[in-house]
Amino acid sequence: MILFNTPANLLILGPICLGLPPPEPVAFAFTQKNMRNADDSPEQEKPDTLDHGQPYNLYTEIHLLEDHKDIVRKLLRLDNRRFASAADDATIIIWDVEFVQKLCTLQGHTLPITCLLPLKLDNGHQVQNLLLTGSADRQIRVWDIDTGSCLHIATDHSGSVRCLIPLNDGEMFASGGQEICVWNKEGKLLHKYNRSVNLVPVIALLSITNNRIVAASEKQLEVYSVTYEGTSSAEISFERNLGPHREPIQSLVTISDKMFCSGSIDGMIIVWSAKLKPTHSINSIPDYKGNSKLFPYSVQHVFCAENRYIFAAIGAGFCIYDVETRRFVVKKTVAHYSKILHMDLVCNGLYLATCSEDGSLRLWGRKPEVRSPMTELRSPIIHKNFSPMERFFGESILQIGSSESTKSPELLGECLGHSGAVQMFVDFGADGLITCGGDGVMIAWKNHEHEEMKRCIRVLELKLDANCTL
């Protein structure tokens, strides 16, 4: 049974959202089936399924956010209580995560939003919380997220702005597209490097040691040097190209001060040293295009933990790789029915969450060894001395690194609510997580018992206040 509370957009999860078989006929189930058969399957192996409900899934309440009018592609956590969503409808919305309420809408762009970057501006009297947005309309806009006002509009790019990164300890930022530009916090252009018009636009930038920027363009990594003079002047110069990937690069992330990595749609991840030399490659696949030429092993998303572990979404599966021991800690070839678009550790490492083109968000981890597993899951104890990585594995970093066996996390839950691909999500710990999708909808997934307790406390506070005024 699903209970609706229209004014609050509140749903208590029932059979459909908890992965139990829905009654027939159900249009949503038909949509899911179509999406699951749409991709090239890399293996005959099938994804794990949940046969007996979801006793280990704490996300038992959802709130629907339907204010965007097109695909929502970007989510950004701004602080402990707010997040931003950006969509192809050219708008950005700032939200309160606790009450799941819209705070303001940032309007001004005319084409889809492509990138977001938060910055803080300290003018000596107060700290302004800024949000930088890049768009396919060639603009970069600087917003004050506390007031919702646009402070500056930069129009120096000749094409779509593809990426934004902070520079010089957050005193400046860089943008990438057909050109690479460096700006101060207020949005004043400090230097513009005009790349050849024959080159494919930059889709990702990464700031590394020795004042360098690495740019990903098609199959190529380009290295640039940035010279600073305080916070008022900067100059970019091309340094060199790094050895190319076989296919276009999708991911470019920092591992540590000494290493970074790049992943491409052929499934390969290359680890680079700070000296710009490849140390080794991961997951080289000979027949990487697949039978239907859909690149089923494509590296869609990468993040790193503890300065040594690479978490990579590869096709419909994922892996965790230790760059120090050069071995896979986890390797799951098939985790979804279609490609995984985003993954991260959530709820302080209680789960590894993965979201996919198949319209689902899946939760992976360890089944608690306590007699009543929901005791820990519904009121998770955060061990201050445990990192999210350690909590996920239930071992110290030393134990994880010294183990020679490949671990296999279990499927603990599946969150079904979107009718299109789940693009990404952001985690807010005890306040749940937010997903966005190709259906233009965002969903706030929360722990119903935790939320019900907060609602009861608020009612008691209101009654106490009313009694005090009498």
Buried (B, 14 or more C-beta within 10 A) or exposed (E): EEEEEEEEBBBBBEEBBBBBEBEEEEEBBEBBEEBBEBBBBBEEEEBBEBEEEBBBBBBBBBBBBEBBEEBBBBBBBBEEBBBBBBBBBBBBBBBEBBBBEEBBEBEBBEBBBBBBBBBEBEEEEEEBBBBBBBBBBBBBBBBBBBEBEBBBEBEBBEEBBBBBBBBBEEBBBBBBBBBBBBBBBEBEBBBBBEBEEEEEBBBBBBBBEEBBBBBBBBBBBBBBBBEBEEEEEBEBEEBEEBEBBEBBBBBBBBBEEBBBBBBBBBBBBBBBEBEBEBBEEBBEBEEBBBEEEBBBBBBBBBBBBBBBBBBBBBBBBBBBBBBEBEBBBBBBBBBBBBBBBBBBBBBBBBBBBBBBBBBBBBBBBBEBEEEEBBEBBBEBEEEEEBBBBBBBBBBBBEEBBEBEEEBEBEBBBBBBBBBBBBBBBBBBBBBBBBBBBBBBBBBBBBBBBBBEEBEEEEEEEEEEEEEEEE
